[in-house]
Amino acid sequence: MLNALQVFTTVVVGVMVGVEFSVAFVINRILDALPGDSGQLGRAHGGRMLGAVMPVWYISSLVLVAVWAIAGWGDQGAGLVVTAGALLIVSVLMSVLLLVPINNRSKTWTPENRPADWKQQGDRWDRYHYVRVAVIIGAFALLVAALV
């Protein structure tokens, strides 16, 4: 049963990492290259869509890692799992304190109501997101290492 939990948790976190990596290095670059206001409108839509899904995914990932850490306490690799959990806590805190406030504003923007500094706010969100992606990649790597 513990093996199934370990694999399931690693897959859930890995897919989350893939989505966030794709947002950072693929989707946002595509949106930024679109003409006119299309990119900003696409980011606003993405902020609404992913803003609804990602909190559940982050918290579920953290809960799964916590259950793995408790169920596998004393096993080889438990320290790696606990450290991965700590990194996921950092990612949740980063999200709540840094990224969500910007996302909550930007997901309502249209070309008619966006603030003058909308690009700077988007760039700030991107920089925070790059750091968050690095943090969750670290957590994922630790989970994979704990499996082997």
N, CA, C and O of each residue as an XYZ file, in Angstrom:
592
protein
N       0.811     -1.194      0.000
C       0.000      0.000      0.000
C       0.860      1.266      0.000
O       0.555      2.239     -0.690
N       1.950      1.236      0.793
C       2.846      2.389      0.850
C       3.474      2.645     -0.513
O       3.646      3.797     -0.911
N       3.817      1.574     -1.233
C       4.404      1.753     -2.568
C       3.436      2.457     -3.511
O       3.835      3.328     -4.284
N       2.175      2.082     -3.446
C       1.171      2.732     -4.301
C       1.044      4.210     -3.947
O       0.950      5.055     -4.836
N       1.040      4.525     -2.651
C       0.981      5.922     -2.204
C       2.194      6.696     -2.705
O       2.059      7.827     -3.172
N       3.366      6.099     -2.612
C       4.595      6.762     -3.053
C       4.548      7.075     -4.547
O       4.863      8.189     -4.966
N       4.158      6.097     -5.335
C       4.092      6.292     -6.785
C       3.018      7.318     -7.135
O       3.261      8.225     -7.931
N       1.835      7.178     -6.546
C       0.744      8.111     -6.823
C       1.135      9.546     -6.461
O       0.896     10.470     -7.238
N       1.733      9.729     -5.291
C       2.167     11.056     -4.847
C       3.193     11.638     -5.802
O       3.109     12.809     -6.169
N       4.149     10.835     -6.201
C       5.196     11.308     -7.108
C       4.605     11.702     -8.459
O       5.022     12.699     -9.049
N       3.657     10.944     -8.944
C       3.011     11.273    -10.221
C       2.209     12.573    -10.093
O       2.292     13.433    -10.970
N       1.444     12.725     -9.024
C       0.640     13.934     -8.825
C       1.543     15.164     -8.761
O       1.270     16.171     -9.414
N       2.610     15.085     -7.978
C       3.542     16.220     -7.874
C       4.255     16.439     -9.203
O       4.458     17.582     -9.613
N       4.635     15.368     -9.876
C       5.337     15.498    -11.158
C       4.485     16.153    -12.231
O       4.976     16.983    -12.997
N       3.225     15.787    -12.290
C       2.337     16.411    -13.276
C       2.139     17.891    -12.934
O       2.101     18.733    -13.831
N       2.012     18.211    -11.643
C       1.897     19.608    -11.229
C       3.132     20.397    -11.657
O       3.021     21.514    -12.164
N       4.294     19.814    -11.453
C       5.533     20.456    -11.883
C       5.509     20.683    -13.390
O       5.906     21.746    -13.868
N       5.046     19.688    -14.136
C       4.983     19.830    -15.589
C       4.064     20.956    -16.028
O       4.394     21.707    -16.946
N       2.919     21.077    -15.383
C       1.984     22.159    -15.724
C       2.619     23.506    -15.418
O       2.590     24.412    -16.250
N       3.190     23.640    -14.234
C       3.781     24.929    -13.849
C       5.003     25.271    -14.709
O       5.217     26.436    -15.045
N       5.793     24.274    -15.060
C       6.931     24.496    -15.953
C       6.439     24.969    -17.312
O       6.995     25.898    -17.898
N       5.387     24.319    -17.807
C       4.814     24.688    -19.098
C       4.282     26.112    -19.073
O       4.483     26.860    -20.029
N       3.610     26.498    -18.000
C       3.116     27.874    -17.885
C       4.291     28.846    -17.961
O       4.231     29.839    -18.686
N       5.351     28.565    -17.220
C       6.489     29.480    -17.140
C       7.261     29.587    -18.452
O       7.621     30.687    -18.873
N       7.512     28.470    -19.087
C       8.461     28.470    -20.190
C       7.844     28.233    -21.570
O       8.541     28.317    -22.581
N       6.544     27.937    -21.618
C       5.909     27.703    -22.909
C       4.678     28.599    -23.085
O       4.649     29.464    -23.960
N       3.681     28.384    -22.258
C       2.401     29.079    -22.430
C       2.567     30.596    -22.357
O       2.108     31.309    -23.249
N       3.211     31.092    -21.312
C       3.351     32.546    -21.183
C       4.192     33.142    -22.306
O       3.942     34.274    -22.721
N       5.173     32.416    -22.801
C       5.971     32.922    -23.931
C       5.112     33.001    -25.194
O       5.227     33.943    -25.977
N       4.253     32.002    -25.379
C       3.347     32.032    -26.529
C       2.390     33.208    -26.407
O       2.196     33.959    -27.363
N       1.792     33.368    -25.229
C       0.846     34.475    -25.020
C       1.517     35.829    -25.221
O       0.929     36.737    -25.810
N       2.745     35.962    -24.732
C       3.465     37.237    -24.875
C       3.767     37.576    -26.329
O       3.948     38.746    -26.667
N       3.823     36.570    -27.186
C       4.143     36.799    -28.598
C       2.907     37.099    -29.448
O       3.037     37.450    -30.620
N       1.730     36.968    -28.879
C       0.510     37.234    -29.637
C       0.343     38.732    -29.896
O       0.781     39.558    -29.095
N      -0.279     39.070    -30.996
C      -0.430     40.495    -31.332
C      -1.497     41.187    -30.473
O      -2.414     40.553    -29.950
N      -1.342     42.483    -30.352
C      -2.337     43.305    -29.682
C      -2.547     42.904    -28.234
O      -1.601     42.626    -27.496
N      -3.804     42.883    -27.852
C      -4.176     42.583    -26.474
C      -4.447     41.098    -26.232
O      -4.856     40.717    -25.135
N      -4.229     40.271    -27.227
C      -4.547     38.852    -27.112
C      -3.788     38.179    -25.975
O      -4.359     37.375    -25.239
N      -2.517     38.500    -25.828
C      -1.713     37.885    -24.784
C      -2.208     38.219    -23.396
O      -2.292     37.349    -22.529
N      -2.537     39.489    -23.185
C      -3.039     39.907    -21.875
C      -4.380     39.247    -21.578
O      -4.626     38.820    -20.450
N      -5.233     39.162    -22.569
C      -6.525     38.495    -22.382
C      -6.337     37.000    -22.112
O      -7.052     36.418    -21.296
N      -5.377     36.386    -22.796
C      -5.081     34.972    -22.563
C      -4.546     34.723    -21.163
O      -4.913     33.740    -20.519
N      -3.682     35.608    -20.692
C      -3.166     35.467    -19.327
C      -4.289     35.625    -18.305
O      -4.328     34.905    -17.307
N      -5.205     36.569    -18.553
C      -6.322     36.760    -17.630
C      -7.186     35.492    -17.580
O      -7.600     35.059    -16.504
N      -7.449     34.909    -18.738
C      -8.235     33.675    -18.776
C      -7.485     32.542    -18.069
O      -8.076     31.798    -17.286
N      -6.198     32.415    -18.343
C      -5.388     31.393    -17.670
C      -5.361     31.592    -16.168
O      -5.391     30.627    -15.405
N      -5.306     32.849    -15.745
C      -5.329     33.139    -14.316
C      -6.626     32.707    -13.660
O      -6.626     32.225    -12.528
N      -7.725     32.879    -14.367
C      -9.014     32.431    -13.830
C      -9.082     30.902    -13.787
O      -9.490     30.318    -12.783
N      -8.681     30.269    -14.877
C      -8.788     28.821    -14.976
C      -7.830     28.118    -14.004
O      -8.254     27.310    -13.178
N      -6.553     28.432    -14.113
C      -5.571     27.776    -13.252
C      -5.676     28.257    -11.814
O      -5.345     27.519    -10.885
N      -6.135     29.491    -11.624
C      -6.332     30.002    -10.275
C      -7.376     29.218     -9.500
O      -7.361     29.209     -8.269
N      -8.281     28.561    -10.210
C      -9.291     27.730     -9.554
C      -8.773     26.321     -9.275
O      -9.178     25.694     -8.296
N      -7.890     25.826    -10.121
C      -7.434     24.431    -10.026
C      -6.181     24.277     -9.173
O      -6.087     23.352     -8.365
N      -5.234     25.164     -9.345
C      -3.922     24.966     -8.730
C      -3.931     24.965     -7.199
O      -3.168     24.199     -6.612
N      -4.745     25.773     -6.519
C      -4.731     25.683     -5.049
C      -5.081     24.271     -4.543
O      -4.465     23.773     -3.602
N      -6.057     23.649     -5.168
C      -6.431     22.288     -4.780
C      -5.270     21.334     -5.056
O      -4.979     20.454     -4.247
N      -4.614     21.511     -6.193
C      -3.504     20.640     -6.574
C      -2.328     20.794     -5.607
O      -1.746     19.800     -5.173
N      -1.982     22.032     -5.271
C      -0.866     22.267     -4.348
C      -1.157     21.675     -2.973
O      -0.307     20.995     -2.398
N      -2.341     21.926     -2.448
C      -2.687     21.419     -1.118
C      -2.787     19.898     -1.135
O      -2.322     19.243     -0.203
N      -3.383     19.326     -2.176
C      -3.468     17.865     -2.283
C      -2.082     17.242     -2.344
O      -1.833     16.212     -1.718
N      -1.184     17.859     -3.093
C       0.191     17.354     -3.176
C       0.857     17.384     -1.806
O       1.525     16.431     -1.406
N       0.667     18.483     -1.098
C       1.251     18.606      0.235
C       0.669     17.564      1.193
O       1.408     16.966      1.974
N      -0.615     17.348      1.141
C      -1.254     16.338      2.002
C      -0.732     14.942      1.666
O      -0.424     14.163      2.568
N      -0.630     14.624      0.386
C      -0.111     13.314     -0.009
C       1.322     13.110      0.487
O       1.665     12.031      0.970
N       2.145     14.134      0.369
C       3.533     14.031      0.842
C       3.554     13.859      2.363
O       4.355     13.082      2.883
N       2.691     14.568      3.074
C       2.622     14.422      4.533
C       2.217     13.003      4.923
O       2.789     12.422      5.844
N       1.231     12.450      4.224
C       0.795     11.071      4.509
C       1.935     10.103      4.227
O       2.169      9.174      5.000
N       2.649     10.316      3.116
C       3.808      9.467      2.791
C       4.851      9.569      3.901
O       5.383      8.552      4.346
N       5.145     10.780      4.346
C       6.157     10.971      5.389
C       5.763     10.252      6.682
O       6.599      9.631      7.338
N       4.493     10.343      7.036
C       4.022      9.684      8.265
C       4.019      8.168      8.090
O       4.502      7.439      8.957
N       3.479      7.695      6.974
C       3.389      6.247      6.740
C       4.764      5.612      6.571
O       4.959      4.447      6.920
N       5.710      6.367      6.042
C       7.034      5.815      5.796
C       8.083      6.256      6.797
O       9.283      6.111      6.563
N       7.613      6.805      7.934
C       8.556      7.301      8.937
C       9.474      6.174      9.375
O       9.013      5.080      9.700
N      10.756      6.437      9.382
C      11.730      5.423      9.760
C      12.290      4.662      8.579
O      13.330      4.015      8.699
N      11.624      4.725      7.445
C      12.125      4.077      6.238
C      13.261      4.899      5.642
O      13.399      6.094      5.904
N      14.061      4.225      4.842
C      15.105      4.923      4.123
C      14.449      5.928      3.176
O      13.501      5.583      2.471
N      14.937      7.146      3.154
C      14.369      8.167      2.281
C      13.326      9.035      2.949
O      12.827      9.973      2.328
N      12.981      8.754      4.195
C      11.961      9.549      4.887
C      12.399     11.009      5.017
O      11.579     11.920      4.907
N      13.672     11.222      5.246
C      14.179     12.592      5.348
C      14.009     13.362      4.044
O      13.736     14.562      4.050
N      14.174     12.660      2.931
C      13.967     13.293      1.625
C      12.504     13.696      1.442
O      12.205     14.761      0.902
N      11.610     12.841      1.894
C      10.171     13.118      1.771
C       9.800     14.310      2.649
O       9.041     15.180      2.220
N      10.321     14.361      3.866
C      10.044     15.490      4.758
C      10.580     16.784      4.156
O       9.921     17.821      4.219
N      11.762     16.724      3.580
C      12.336     17.914      2.946
C      11.501     18.339      1.738
O      11.292     19.531      1.515
N      11.026     17.368      0.960
C      10.139     17.682     -0.168
C       8.871     18.362      0.343
O       8.389     19.321     -0.259
N       8.336     17.861      1.453
C       7.160     18.482      2.052
C       7.438     19.917      2.485
O       6.592     20.795      2.315
N       8.614     20.151      3.040
C       8.987     21.512      3.443
C       9.058     22.430      2.220
O       8.625     23.580      2.282
N       9.598     21.929      1.121
C       9.643     22.731     -0.103
C       8.243     23.020     -0.638
O       7.983     24.112     -1.142
N       7.350     22.054     -0.531
C       5.972     22.292     -0.965
C       5.288     23.325     -0.069
O       4.470     24.113     -0.546
N       5.614     23.326      1.211
C       5.090     24.365      2.101
C       5.601     25.732      1.655
O       4.843     26.701      1.625
N       6.881     25.808      1.311
C       7.448     27.065      0.797
C       6.697     27.501     -0.460
O       6.386     28.680     -0.624
N       6.407     26.541     -1.350
C       5.710     26.892     -2.590
C       4.293     27.395     -2.323
O       3.820     28.301     -3.008
N       3.622     26.821     -1.344
C       2.277     27.280     -0.986
C       2.350     28.678     -0.387
O       1.539     29.541     -0.723
N       3.312     28.907      0.495
C       3.476     30.239      1.083
C       3.811     31.280      0.016
O       3.269     32.385      0.031
N       4.697     30.926     -0.901
C       5.012     31.833     -2.009
C       3.758     32.152     -2.806
O       3.516     33.302     -3.173
N       2.973     31.131     -3.067
C       1.747     31.320     -3.846
C       0.822     32.297     -3.151
O       0.369     33.271     -3.752
N       0.543     32.036     -1.881
C      -0.421     32.846     -1.141
C       0.074     34.274     -0.938
O      -0.693     35.228     -1.070
N       1.358     34.417     -0.618
C       1.880     35.738     -0.268
C       2.324     36.568     -1.473
O       2.246     37.796     -1.437
N       2.786     35.917     -2.532
C       3.386     36.656     -3.647
C       2.596     36.563     -4.946
O       2.337     37.581     -5.588
N       2.213     35.360     -5.336
C       1.609     35.166     -6.658
C       0.103     35.383     -6.693
O      -0.404     36.006     -7.626
N      -0.612     34.891     -5.711
C      -2.072     35.003     -5.716
C      -2.547     36.461     -5.722
O      -3.482     36.786     -6.455
N      -1.936     37.345     -4.933
C      -2.409     38.738     -4.997
C      -2.309     39.349     -6.399
O      -3.211     40.067     -6.830
N      -1.224     39.065     -7.102
C      -1.079     39.577     -8.469
C      -2.090     38.891     -9.381
O      -2.744     39.541    -10.196
N      -2.211     37.579     -9.237
C      -3.151     36.831    -10.079
C      -4.588     37.301     -9.871
O      -5.349     37.423    -10.831
N      -4.959     37.562     -8.624
C      -6.329     38.001     -8.349
C      -6.641     39.333     -9.024
O      -7.777     39.580     -9.428
N      -5.643     40.176     -9.142
C      -5.854     41.438     -9.859
C      -5.881     41.196    -11.362
O      -6.792     41.650    -12.054
N      -4.889     40.485    -11.859
C      -4.705     40.374    -13.314
C      -5.783     39.544    -14.001
O      -6.036     39.733    -15.190
N      -6.409     38.646    -13.289
C      -7.426     37.811    -13.937
C      -8.693     38.592    -14.260
O      -9.553     38.104    -14.993
N      -8.813     39.790    -13.724
C      -9.993     40.621    -14.022
C      -9.696     41.699    -15.056
O     -10.601     42.424    -15.469
N      -8.453     41.812    -15.473
C      -8.076     42.888    -16.381
C      -8.566     42.647    -17.805
O      -8.567     41.523    -18.306
N      -8.970     43.714    -18.422
C      -9.263     43.756    -19.849
C      -8.462     44.918    -20.402
O      -7.925     45.709    -19.626
N      -8.364     45.045    -21.707
C      -7.649     46.202    -22.259
C      -8.240     47.539    -21.796
O      -7.543     48.554    -21.786
N      -9.504     47.543    -21.418
C     -10.156     48.783    -20.996
C      -9.917     49.131    -19.528
O      -9.969     50.307    -19.169
N      -9.657     48.147    -18.674
C      -9.567     48.445    -17.243
C      -8.220     48.117    -16.600
O      -8.061     48.300    -15.392
N      -7.267     47.648    -17.362
C      -5.981     47.266    -16.771
C      -5.213     48.516    -16.325
O      -5.345     49.579    -16.931
N      -4.415     48.380    -15.267
C      -3.655     49.530    -14.781
C      -2.475     49.846    -15.701
O      -2.093     49.037    -16.547
N      -1.920     51.017    -15.519
C      -0.796     51.444    -16.363
C       0.416     50.526    -16.199
O       1.181     50.339    -17.145
N       0.596     49.952    -15.007
C       1.763     49.108    -14.756
C       1.461     47.615    -14.907
O       2.126     46.790    -14.281
N       0.480     47.261    -15.718
C       0.079     45.861    -15.844
C       1.214     44.970    -16.328
O       1.332     43.829    -15.881
N       2.047     45.468    -17.228
C       3.161     44.633    -17.711
C       4.186     44.391    -16.605
O       4.713     43.286    -16.475
N       4.465     45.409    -15.820
C       5.416     45.254    -14.716
C       4.887     44.262    -13.680
O       5.649     43.465    -13.134
N       3.581     44.312    -13.413
C       2.997     43.344    -12.480
C       3.073     41.927    -13.047
O       3.349     40.974    -12.318
N       2.829     41.797    -14.337
C       2.955     40.488    -14.979
C       4.383     39.971    -14.950
O       4.608     38.780    -14.732
N       5.350     40.856    -15.167
C       6.760     40.464    -15.103
C       7.142     40.034    -13.681
O       7.905     39.085    -13.498
N       6.604     40.742    -12.673
C       6.870     40.374    -11.282
C       6.285     38.991    -11.003
O       6.931     38.161    -10.364
N       5.065     38.742    -11.479
C       4.451     37.425    -11.293
C       5.331     36.353    -11.940
O       5.564     35.299    -11.349
N       5.814     36.620    -13.141
C       6.676     35.656    -13.836
C       7.930     35.352    -13.022
O       8.306     34.188    -12.885
N       8.582     36.380    -12.480
C       9.810     36.156    -11.699
C       9.523     35.305    -10.467
O      10.267     34.369    -10.175
N       8.455     35.620     -9.745
C       8.090     34.808     -8.581
C       7.759     33.375     -9.012
O       8.102     32.411     -8.328
N       7.095     33.258    -10.144
C       6.706     31.937    -10.633
C       7.937     31.098    -10.993
O       7.955     29.895    -10.735
N       8.965     31.717    -11.586
C      10.187     30.980    -11.899
C      10.797     30.390    -10.624
O      11.245     29.243    -10.615
N      10.810     31.170     -9.568
C      11.357     30.682     -8.301
C      10.491     29.546     -7.757
O      11.004     28.530     -7.286
N       9.167     29.734     -7.828
C       8.272     28.680     -7.346
C       8.466     27.397     -8.143
O       8.464     26.309     -7.568
N       8.631     27.509     -9.449
C       8.867     26.321    -10.275
C      10.155     25.616     -9.833
O      10.191     24.389     -9.744
N      11.201     26.383     -9.560
C      12.456     25.781     -9.085
C      12.240     25.051     -7.762
O      12.784     23.967     -7.552
N      11.449     25.641     -6.878
C      11.165     25.021     -5.574
C      10.414     23.708     -5.756
O      10.770     22.708     -5.133
N       9.385     23.692     -6.593
C       8.616     22.453     -6.738
C       9.379     21.400     -7.547
O       9.165     20.203     -7.356
N      10.260     21.831     -8.442
C      11.135     20.861     -9.109
C      12.037     20.195     -8.075
O      12.266     18.987     -8.127
N      12.546     20.991     -7.134
C      13.359     20.427     -6.050
C      12.575     19.412     -5.238
O      13.092     18.345     -4.908
N      11.328     19.739     -4.914
C      10.486     18.807     -4.155
C      10.268     17.518     -4.943
O      10.362     16.419     -4.395
N       9.978     17.665     -6.220
C       9.758     16.488     -7.071
C      11.024     15.622     -7.132
O      10.949     14.399     -7.013
N      12.161     16.249     -7.314
C      13.426     15.498     -7.383
C      13.678     14.722     -6.085
O      14.155     13.587     -6.114
N      13.357     15.338     -4.961
C      13.539     14.653     -3.687
C      12.595     13.455     -3.549
O      12.979     12.416     -3.012
N      11.369     13.605     -4.035
C      10.434     12.477     -3.995
C      10.909     11.328     -4.870
O      10.811     10.163     -4.485
N      11.424     11.661     -6.048
C      11.950     10.620     -6.933
C      13.153      9.930     -6.261
O      13.279      8.706     -6.295
N      14.021     10.732     -5.658
C      15.193     10.149     -4.978
C      14.752      9.240     -3.814
O      15.389      8.220     -3.550
N      13.678      9.608     -3.130
C      13.187      8.787     -2.029
C      12.647      7.444     -2.511
O      12.615      6.472     -1.757
N      12.222      7.399     -3.778
C      11.706      6.144     -4.326
C      12.816      5.150     -4.664
O      12.585      3.942     -4.698
N      14.003      5.657     -4.910
C      15.087      4.751     -5.349
C      16.091      4.454     -4.283
O      17.043      3.712     -4.522
